[in-house]
Amino acid sequence: MKRLCLLRHAKSDWSDPANDDFDRALNARGQKAARFMADYIAASPYRPDAVLCSTAKRATETLTPLRALLPAETPVIFRNELYHAMPDVMLDEIHHAPANAHTLLVVAHNPGLVLLAMALPEDPDEELALRVADGVPTGGFIVIDFDVDDWTEIEEGAGRMVFFGRPRDLMASAEKG
C-alpha cells in the first residue's frame, strides 16, 4: 500500500504587491497554521517518510516546522516543477518518489492540488471527496490510500480518500479536545 498526503501551503502574505508571487512568505496566520499542521501531521498516522515540496517560499515555509519534527534521514525533495503544477505534472513527480517510502507528502499549490485530489479517488462522490471539491483552503490536508506497491502505479481513479482536514476545523477540534 502507498499513502499519498497532499498539503496546500499555508496562508501567504499579500501586503507587498511588488513582491513576486514565487517569493511570497507566510503571513502570521499562515505561520500559526503551518506550526499547527506540522504538529498534527507528525503525531498522526499520516506522518510522511518522504516529502516532495514546491520551491516557492510559501510552500517551503509551510514545510519548515514539520521538517523539524521528522527524522533527519527523511528524504525531502524540493522541485521547481511543483510550483503551480497541474495534476499531470504532480503525478509525474509522485511517480519519481523514493520507492522505499510508504507515505509521501506533497506540499504544493491550488488549483493543481485540488484537481489532483479530485482525480485520484476511485469514488469522487464520496463525502470526503465532495468536501474537497467544495474547496481546499490554505493549509488544507488530504490523504489518499492506494492498493499498489510502487509510486509509478498511482493513477487517476485508483485511490481511496481517507482524510481531509482544514486547519481551522482541526484547531477548533483540538481546543475542545
PELINDA-V159236 format. One record per residue. N is the residue number from 1. RES is the residue in one letter. BURIAL is + if it has 24 or more other C-alpha atoms within 12 Angstrom, else -. Layout:
BEGIN
n-><N;N>
res-><RES;RES>
burial-><BURIAL;BURIAL>
END
This chain:
BEGIN
n-><1;2;3;4;5;6;7;8;9;10;11;12;13;14;15;16;17;18;19;20;21;22;23;24;25;26;27;28;29;30;31;32;33;34;35;36;37;38;39;40;41;42;43;44;45;46;47;48;49;50;51;52;53;54;55;56;57;58;59;60;61;62;63;64;65;66;67;68;69;70;71;72;73;74;75;76;77;78;79;80;81;82;83;84;85;86;87;88;89;90;91;92;93;94;95;96;97;98;99;100;101;102;103;104;105;106;107;108;109;110;111;112;113;114;115;116;117;118;119;120;121;122;123;124;125;126;127;128;129;130;131;132;133;134;135;136;137;138;139;140;141;142;143;144;145;146;147;148;149;150;151;152;153;154;155;156;157;158;159;160;161;162;163;164;165;166;167;168;169;170;171;172;173;174;175;176;177>
res-><M;K;R;L;C;L;L;R;H;A;K;S;D;W;S;D;P;A;N;D;D;F;D;R;A;L;N;A;R;G;Q;K;A;A;R;F;M;A;D;Y;I;A;A;S;P;Y;R;P;D;A;V;L;C;S;T;A;K;R;A;T;E;T;L;T;P;L;R;A;L;L;P;A;E;T;P;V;I;F;R;N;E;L;Y;H;A;M;P;D;V;M;L;D;E;I;H;H;A;P;A;N;A;H;T;L;L;V;V;A;H;N;P;G;L;V;L;L;A;M;A;L;P;E;D;P;D;E;E;L;A;L;R;V;A;D;G;V;P;T;G;G;F;I;V;I;D;F;D;V;D;D;W;T;E;I;E;E;G;A;G;R;M;V;F;F;G;R;P;R;D;L;M;A;S;A;E;K;G>
burial-><-;+;+;+;+;+;+;+;+;+;+;+;+;-;-;-;-;-;-;-;-;+;-;+;+;+;-;-;-;+;+;+;+;+;+;+;+;+;+;+;+;+;-;-;-;+;+;+;+;+;+;+;+;+;+;+;+;+;+;+;+;+;+;+;+;+;+;-;-;+;-;-;-;+;-;+;+;+;+;-;+;+;+;+;+;-;+;-;-;+;+;-;+;+;+;-;+;+;-;-;+;+;+;+;+;+;+;+;+;+;+;+;+;+;+;+;+;+;+;+;+;+;-;+;-;-;-;+;+;-;+;+;+;-;+;+;+;+;+;+;+;+;+;+;+;+;-;-;-;+;+;-;-;+;+;+;-;+;+;+;+;+;+;+;+;+;+;+;-;+;-;-;-;-;-;-;->
END
